[in-house]
Structures are given as structure tokens and as C-alpha cells.
């Protein structure tokens, strides 16, 4: 299921005083290749920030010992560290306060963990020190589905098989004959070209750049890169 095991582990400081919520976040993030230090108080948060290096901070504002906004303010004065605030407060004043003190993002509880991860990568990609590697692959095959820029593509079975073959041979020129031979359920170049056209449309609905290049007289080449 997880194609991200070879990702350079990204260091996350998770500050959440609710132990059950912290455990859910921790398990998910570790499973998906992150290195996570969970802490439960503002005091521990400040100590970890002083003594260790992190790539991103997930900060609950509702902490038992100190005001989370003041923690945020203090951290931002010390380090250039992306901070995603998570809070039960959904009012505009709380959000504006968080952004005033330097928050890079603000999410209101209950948190969708997959959305949290997606937002984390938005901010991590802005940090050129992060070696995203496979984490930032344009195309991923997961759970018998293909994701493009973290969006699932609605493919037919034949389209899935074609695109899977191209992904596995990314950056190589794949001959039409080899594609047809590997699939077994396509019997002509015209039929293959029609399926490729449909795949392109679905990809272009997310990104208009041409990621599947036609090599005239030969076949196709999927240009793979980083987000």
C-alpha cells in the first residue's frame, strides 16, 4: 500500500495535548514516512524546538500550561519553521491572531488527517532544504488506483493498465507494440491512441501540461518529475 517507505523522513514536531488525537496523528504520519516527536505541553514544545531541528510544526493552540498563541509567537521569532495551527476555535479572531503571530496555516478541529498531510506538503515544498523524492512524485500507484498530484484519477481498467505501464517505464520511450502486447485487450494502434487521449484529458483536468509525450512513429513517453 505505502509507496513512501523510501522517502527521506521529514521531521515533524506534533504538539497536541489530547493523547488520543495525538496517537492517531502520530500513527498515520509515521506510517507515511514522517519522523514524529509528539509532545503535550507548551513547555516541552519550546524545549524540543530549542534542542532539535524540525521541518514542520503542528501546533494545537489549546495547551494546558501556556497560551498556544504566545508559543507560536515565540517560535516564529526564533526560527524559520512552517507551523500549522490546529484548534477547536473556528472564530475569525482566533484565526487572525494565529496568522498575525506567524502561522502558515490554520485548521479547525475535527481534523481530516489526509487533508492535514496534504497541507503539510504544500508548506514543505516551499522549503528547498527538503528532499521530497518519491513523496513528491507526480504519479503514484496506491491501492489499485493512480494518483496524480495527490488527486485520484477516475480511470477505466484499460486506462489504468496503460498508465501503470507508462509509470513503471517513466521517462523511457515505450513502443506502441510493447504496450499493446503487454495489455492483451487492445488490438490496434488506433484503439491505443484513443485510450491515451482519454487518459490525457483526465490528467489535464488537474494540470494542463502535457505529461504523456507522443514520440511519432514509435510510441509514448511519460515525463515524470517532482511536484
N, C-alpha and C positions, 0 to 999 in steps of 0.2 A: 504493500500500500504506500509506504512512505518512500519517495524518491529523494529525500533530502538528507539522508544519513551522511553523505559525503560533503555536506555544506560546512564551510568553516563556521564553527559555533560562534554565534553572536552573544555577547554578554549582556544580560538583562538584570536590572535590579527591580524586583517586584515588591512594592510597598502596599500591603493590604492587611488590615487588622482582623478581618473576618477569616478565620482559619479554613473554613470550608471553601470559601471563594478562592482563597489563596491556593489551596491544594488543587482545585480544578484548573486554574490558570497555569500553575506550575506543571502539572502532568501534561497538559496539552502542549505547552511551549517546549518542554524538554523532549517530548515525543517528536516534535517537528524540528529538532536540531538546534534549539537555543540552549545556552548555558545560563541558568537562572539562579539568582540568590534571592530567596524570599525573606523579607523582614516584616515586622508587625507594628513597629513604633517609629515615630519621627526621630527619636534619639539614635536608634540603630541605623536608620536610613542615612543620617548625617555622618555617622561613623564609617559606614561602608563606602559612601561617596568620597570621604577623605582618604581612605586607605586602599581603595581598589579602583580599577578602571572599568568603566561600562560603556556600552554602545548606545543604550537607551534605558530610560527610567519610566516605569509605570507607577504612578503615584496616586494613592487614594487620599482624598482631602480630609476625610473623617478619621483622624487618628486619635488614640486615647491619651497621648501625653502633650502634644503641641498642635497648634493650628497648622494644617497642611499647606495653607496658602503661604504662611511665613517660611515653611520648609522649602517650598518651591522658590520663593524669592531669594532665599539664602543660597540655594544650589545654583541658581542661574547667575548669581554674582560671582560664584567661584569657578564654574565650569561651563564649557560649551557642550551641553549634553541634551539631546532630544528628550522631552518629557511629555508623556501622555497622561493627562489627569483623568482619573475615573472617580465619579462622585454620585451620590444619591441626590444631590442638588441639581434640579433642572431649570432653576430660575436664571434669567438673563444676568442678574447682578453677579451671581457666582461665576458664571462663565466669563464675564468681562473681567472680573477680578483675577481669574486664573490667567487669562491672556495678558492682562496688564503686568503680571508678575513673571511672564515669560513662557507660559505653557505653549507647547507646539500643537497640542490637540486636546480636545475635551470630549469625554464620553459619559453619558448618563446611564446609571445602573437601571435595570439589569443589563449586563454587558454580553453582547454576542461575541464569543471568543474568536470566531473566524474573522469577524469584522475588525476586532482588535488587532489580530495578526496582520491583516491587510493594511491597516493604518500604520502599524509599526514599520512595515516595509516602505511605505511612502516616505517616512522620515529617515529611515536608514539609508535609502538610496541617495538622499541628499548629502550624506556623509561619505566623501570619497575614500575614507580610510577603510570602509567595509568592503571586504572581498565577498561579493554576493554569490558568485559561482552559480551552481545549479539552482540556488534559491531564486535567482533572477532569470532562469531560462524562460524564453518566450513561450515555448510549448512544453507541457508536461502530460504524461500519460499516468492517470491515477484512477484506481477503482473502476477499470474498464471504461474510462471516459478520458477525453482530451481537453485540457485547459489551455487557453491562450491568454497570456497576460492575466492569469488567475481567474479568467472567465470561462465557464464550461461551454464547449461548442456543441450545438444540437446537431449531431451528425447521424446519417443513416449508417447501417452496418458496413456497407461498401465504402462509404466515405471515411469511416473510422479506420478501416483496414488500409486504405490508400494513404491517409495522413500518418498513420502509425509507421508504415513502411518508410515514408519520407523522413519522419522524425528520426527513426533509427539509422537512417543514412544521411543525416543532416549535413549540409554543405558539400555533399557529393552530387554529381550529376547522375540521376537514375534513368536508365533507358526505359522507354515505354514497354519494350518487350519483356524486360525483367519484372516490371510492375504487373503486367498482365499475367505473366507466368506465375508469379507469387500469389496472386489473388484467386485465380481459378474461375471466378464468376463474371469476368469481363472478357469479351471475345473480340473486341476491335479497338483500334486507336480512337475512333470517334466516340465510343462509349466512355473510354477512359477520360478523354478530354472534357466530356460533358460533366463527369463527376468532379474533375479538378475545378471546373468553372464554378460548380455549386459550393465546393469547399472554400474557394477564394471569396465568394460572396459572404459566407458566414464569418470568415476571418475579417473581411473588410468592414463588416458591421461594427467591429471593435476598433480596427486600425486600418486606415486606407492604404498603407504602404503595401507594396507587392512582395509578399514573403515567399511565394512559390513562383520561381522564375522558369519560364519556358525556354529550353535550350533547343532551338529549332533544328529539326531533323534528327534529334537524339531523344529528348525526354524532358525531365523536370529536375529542378534543384530547389530544395527548401533551404533558405538562408536563415540560419539560426544565430541568435546573438543574445545580448542581455537587455533587460528592461531598462 
